[in-house]
Amino acid sequence: MATLCGSVGFEGSLLNPKCGLDGNYHKMFLVEVIGTFLFVSVNVNIIYNNGSTEIILNAIIIGMALTLGIFIAAPTSGGAINPGVGLV
């Protein structure tokens, strides 16, 4: 768990773990849910609305959504894009 806490998990050294001891689990879970929702909603939108006629454009959009989700979640939970990380 300590490796998934990112900048919130440790302050200064590896000998002073603070992951979850100050109530960061709910933040980790919320950020993971937001990142996962963003990524899944873009994928579902492309699948059910047929996306673009060019496959490479769809791949770029999905990759950008995943990158944005990781950038949102990385400082808090390590950017796993999996709400189970915040629960465990």
C-alpha positions in Angstrom: 0.0 0.0 0.0 2.8 2.4 0.7 4.0 2.3 -2.8 0.6 3.3 -4.1 0.2 6.3 -1.9 2.3 8.6 -4.1 3.0 12.0 -2.7 0.4 11.7 0.0 1.8 8.5 1.4 5.2 9.6 2.7 6.4 12.9 4.0 10.2 13.1 3.9 11.4 9.6 4.4 10.4 6.0 3.9 10.6 5.5 7.7 7.7 7.8 8.4 4.7 6.2 6.6 1.5 8.2 6.7 -0.6 6.3 4.2 -4.1 6.0 5.5 -3.3 6.9 9.0 -4.5 10.4 8.5 -7.6 9.5 6.6 -6.3 9.3 3.0 -8.2 6.1 2.1 -11.4 7.9 1.1 -9.3 10.3 -1.0 -7.6 7.4 -2.7 -10.9 5.7 -3.4 -12.6 8.9 -4.7 -9.7 9.7 -7.1 -9.6 6.1 -8.4 -13.4 6.2 -9.0 -13.1 9.5 -10.9 -10.2 8.3 -13.0 -11.9 5.0 -13.8 -15.2 6.7 -14.6 -13.4 9.0 -17.1 -11.6 6.2 -18.8 -14.6 3.8 -19.0 -17.0 6.5 -20.1 -14.8 7.5 -23.0 -14.5 3.8 -24.1 -18.2 3.2 -23.8 -18.9 6.4 -25.8 -16.6 5.3 -28.6 -18.0 1.8 -28.7 -21.7 2.7 -28.6 -21.6 5.9 -30.7 -19.3 4.2 -33.3 -16.6 6.8 -32.6 -14.6 7.9 -35.6 -14.3 6.1 -38.9 -10.6 6.1 -38.5 -9.4 3.5 -36.0 -6.2 5.4 -35.2 -8.2 8.4 -34.0 -10.2 6.2 -31.6 -7.0 4.7 -30.3 -5.5 8.2 -29.7 -8.7 9.4 -27.9 -8.7 6.3 -25.6 -5.0 6.7 -24.9 -5.5 10.4 -24.0 -8.4 9.5 -21.7 -6.2 6.9 -19.9 -3.4 9.4 -19.6 -5.7 12.0 -18.1 -7.1 9.5 -15.7 -3.6 8.5 -14.6 -2.6 12.2 -14.2 -5.6 12.8 -12.0 -5.0 9.7 -9.8 -1.2 9.5 -9.7 -0.5 12.1 -6.9 -3.0 10.5 -4.5 -3.0 6.8 -5.2 -0.3 6.0 -7.8 -2.6 6.1 -10.8 -3.8 2.5 -10.8 -7.2 3.4 -12.4 -8.8 0.7 -10.3 -11.2 1.7 -7.4 -10.2 -1.6 -5.6 -6.9 0.0 -4.8 -8.6 2.5 -2.6 -10.6 -0.2 -0.9 -7.7 -2.5 -0.1 
